[in-house]
Amino acid sequence: SIFITHWTLMMKNPSSGQSPFEKRDVRLISPSLAEIDAKLRKEKENLAILEDTLKKNKAVNESVNKILLSFEDRLGNLEKTILPVYNETSILQRRQHNLESVLGALDNVIGYHSVSRDVEYIIKDGPGGRDLHVFIEAMDRLFSAVNYFEKNNPSSVELENVATLFENGTGTLCREFREILTRYSNPVNVRKVINLINDEESEVSLRESLPVSNLPEKAKCELKEISGWLTRHGKVDHVNVYARIRSNIVVNTVVGIKDQMKKESGSHGNSGRQSLSNVVFYSSNKGNRKVDLGMSKIQKMIEKKASMVLNKASKTIESSRRPSAVVLEDLIADYDIETFLISLSGFLKLMMSEKLVMQGIIPDDHMCACLDMIGRDSLEYLAKEGESLCQRAKKLILRQDFIGVLSLLPILKHVTTQLTDFDSVLFQEKTKLKSLVSGMSETVSGALDEVINRLKTDQDRHLPHDGTVHELTSNTLVFLEQLLDYKDILAPLMSQDQCLINSTRFISADKDLQDNMLLGAYLQRVLSTLGLNLFSKSEGYGDSHLRPIFRLNNYQYILSAVQRTAMLTTLSAFEKGCEENYQDLVLEQKRLYSQSWSRVLHYIVGTDIPLPVLQAGKLKDKDRAFVKDKFTVKQRLLNFISIQIYIYCNFTYFIHSCLTGAYQPILVLLSKICLKIPVTRIIQHDFAIWLISLSQVYLSICVHCCEGIIHFNMCSTYPLLC
């Protein structure tokens, strides 16, 4: 209203003092002022109502303040009354708690003083006379009493009593542990172990446990409970007790395996030794001297006393065929290796089973040491057996019996393939096994090097009389053929030879190819050295045409052996054209041998008589005699060559022909070739002396060929020779 009034005054005309709208809008302004007055009156009424409400609220506020002040006064009075009662109650409760604690402590102390009296009869009866849990609880009470008296009254008599009972109880638990373990640690069935190892289907199951322990579940639970209590209280003597008892089981089983194998072998063990003695890489010089000396004695006595010749010869042959006792002890028989391998496999299975059995009985932090203690004696026994095999193998190397050394390869292969399993059951003691493997590896490596050195330095000039395959060739190939099955074992040994590494020219990422290359390089070195040795030996033949026959037979034998076995694949990995090289050598020796017939063909291809004269068919007496002489000489040479081949191929039948009277055409030839006895002695009826000399030559061949039985049969057939 004020605003409108002010605005109206401002809009008046200054000259007239009147609003410009005064005349025009009088009727519009009058209603607006009426509305404003109505609203003003209404607002005044509302204001009056508000003031009345405010007065009422003020009255209510004063009333509430009075009530609150009254409540506060009453609460203060209540607090003054209750607080002393609360404080007194809390003091009484604290006193009650203290009294209860004191009573509990007194009961506990009284219990400690009476524990020796309460559990004495339980300790004396032992765990065998009652439930093991009751005995364990009594031992726990004694342990608590000992700790209490040591802490609070270390000089009391009660401490001595409970400590004595506790030590007695601990000893009783240890004895109970030993008795339970001994009672149920039954000997292992050795036959069962051998059958399981020999079973072909069990090769994959070598990692599986062998049920060597028949501990019932109740006994196993008791052992676990006793062991757990002893371990918690710092007693670990039972671990040593467990290791000793289980070690005896394992040792007896391993020794029993060897005894069982020996018992089952029986006399087969001797045959095994003999079979190995028949496969000798090369006869030692000492053995050759023995044979040569024996035969030289026969030669000295031939012309003095014929009746003593065969007796001496038979003794010489027997001594050459039967190895001495020392040699037999040094030989490594097949059943020796088999026994050692089965014993080693049995030991591994026993140790894996022991590892499973001791779980829960032996604390985890003592399990490794316990396994080492269990396997220590058995491993020492096996290590001694393995070292004995190594020593015998080294003696075989000294006598150039290299094939016997190969018997160590199955052991190396077996231990290498099972090394992961051995690592899981042996910890500190596995160094003995690794030392054994290292010793065997060095022995085999030395044998491989010695083979080549022996072939290089061999000075023996003993040759087969018929130019056939030399014993050195056959035995060398037998030796090399045995290496093919163990290339994964031999490759690491050969990789230490820098010469072989350099000869392979490169290192392949493929392990199998690299192994083949290393073994192929070694085979090539041996065969090359053997070839040089054979060529040198062939020069010992007096007949120049027998030399290519000897080389041809040996080269062809080598080629056939290489083609027949996997040796060709191994050699080809190192050198591609090895087969073609030997084929070329064979063809070359055939060509050289064919030249031996040139002296015969020379007489029939000559041009002494003109061809037209021969074609005319009319020869002069001179020409006819000339042709006749040529054919006579040719026939004589053919007979000479045929008799040589006849002697080379069948010496026994040749003696038979002599004894039956068919000796006259070749007496002169034999005297020149074999015996070097003057023809006059043969013609002058010294036939008996000649036959004895002939038998001497045959005996020398028999001794070198180990076929003396034929000689004795011949003596029984032809009494004239005797």
NORMODA-V564526 format. One record per backbone hydrogen bond with DSSP energy under -1.0 kcal/mol. NH is the residue of the N-H (numbers start at 1). CO is the residue of the C=O. Records with the same first field share a line. If there is no record, write none. Layout:
BEGIN
NH->CO / CO
END
This chain:
BEGIN
5->1
6->2
7->3
8->4
9->5
10->6
11->7
12->9
13->18
17->13
20->11
22->19
25->21
29->25
30->26
33->29
34->30
35->31
36->32
37->33
38->34
39->35
40->36
41->37
42->38
43->39
44->40
45->41
46->42
47->43
48->44
49->45
50->46
51->47
52->48
53->49
54->50
55->51
56->52
57->53
58->54
59->55
60->56
61->57
62->58
63->59
64->60
65->61
66->62
67->63
68->64
69->65
70->66
71->67
72->68
73->69
74->70
75->71
76->72
77->73
78->74
79->75
80->76
82->78
83->79
86->82
87->83
88->84
89->85
90->86
91->87
92->88
93->89
94->90
95->91
96->92
97->93
98->94
99->95
100->96
101->97
102->98
103->99
104->100
105->101
106->102
107->103
108->104
109->105
110->106
111->107
112->108
113->109
114->110
118->114
119->115
123->119
124->120
125->121
126->122
135->131
136->132
137->133
138->134
139->135
140->136
141->137
142->138
143->139
144->140
145->141
146->142
147->143
148->144
149->145
150->146
151->147
152->148
153->149
156->153
161->157
162->158
163->159
164->160
165->161
166->162
167->163
168->164
169->165
170->166
171->167
172->168
173->169
174->170
175->171
176->172
177->173
178->174
179->175
180->176
181->177
182->178
183->179
184->180
186->184
193->189
194->190
195->191
196->192
197->193
198->194
199->195
202->199
203->200
208->205
212->210
220->216
221->217
222->218
223->219
224->220
225->221
226->222
227->223
228->224
229->225
230->226
231->227
232->228
233->229
234->231
235->230
239->236
241->237
242->238
243->239
244->240
245->241
246->242
247->243
248->244
249->245
250->246
251->247
252->248
253->249
254->250
255->251
256->252
257->253
258->254
259->255
260->256
261->257
262->258
263->259
264->260
265->261
266->262
268->265
269->266
271->267
272->268
273->269
274->270
275->271
276->272
277->273
278->274
288->284
289->285
290->286
291->287
292->288
293->289
294->290
295->291
296->292
297->293
298->294
299->295
300->296
301->297
302->298
305->301
308->305
309->306
312->308
313->309
314->310
315->311
316->312
317->313
318->314
319->315
320->316
321->317
322->318
328->324
329->325
330->326
331->327
337->333
338->334
339->335
340->336
341->337
342->338
343->339
344->340
345->341
346->342
347->343
348->344
349->345
350->346
351->347
352->348
353->349
354->350
355->351
356->352
357->353
358->354
361->358
362->358
366->363
370->366
371->367
372->368
373->369
374->370
375->371
376->372
379->375
380->376
381->377
382->378
383->379
384->380
385->381
386->382
387->383
388->384
389->385
390->386
391->387
392->388
393->389
394->390
395->391
396->392
397->393
398->394
399->395
400->397
401->396
402->400
407->404
408->405
409->406
412->408
413->409
414->410
415->411
416->412
417->413
418->414
422->418
423->419
424->420
426->422
432->429
434->430
435->431
436->432
437->433
438->434
439->435
440->436
441->437
442->438
443->439
444->440
445->441
446->442
447->443
448->444
449->445
450->446
451->447
452->448
453->449
454->450
455->451
456->452
457->453
467->464
474->470
475->471
476->472
477->473
478->474
479->475
480->476
481->477
482->478
486->483
490->486
491->487
494->490
495->491
496->493
497->494
501->497
502->498
503->499
504->500
506->504
514->510
515->511
516->512
517->513
518->514
519->515
520->516
521->517
522->518
523->519
524->520
525->521
526->522
527->523
528->524
529->525
530->526
531->527
532->528
533->529
534->530
535->531
536->532
537->533
538->534
540->537
541->538
546->543
550->546
551->547
552->548
553->549
554->550
555->551
556->552
557->553
558->554
559->555
560->556
561->557
562->558
563->559
564->560
565->561
568->562
570->566
571->567
572->568
573->569
575->571
581->577
582->578
583->579
584->580
585->581
586->582
587->583
588->584
589->585
590->586
591->587
592->588
593->589
594->590
596->593
597->594
598->595
601->597
602->598
603->600
605->601
614->610
615->611
616->612
624->620
625->621
626->622
627->623
628->624
629->625
630->626
631->627
632->628
633->629
634->630
635->631
636->632
637->633
638->634
639->635
640->636
641->637
642->638
643->639
644->640
645->641
646->642
647->643
648->644
649->645
650->646
654->650
655->651
656->652
657->653
658->654
659->655
660->656
661->658
662->657
666->663
670->666
671->667
672->668
673->669
674->670
675->670
682->678
683->679
684->680
686->681
690->686
691->687
692->688
693->689
694->690
695->691
696->692
697->693
698->694
699->695
700->696
701->697
702->698
703->699
704->700
705->701
706->702
707->702
710->707
712->708
713->709
714->710
715->711
716->712
717->713
718->714
721->718
END
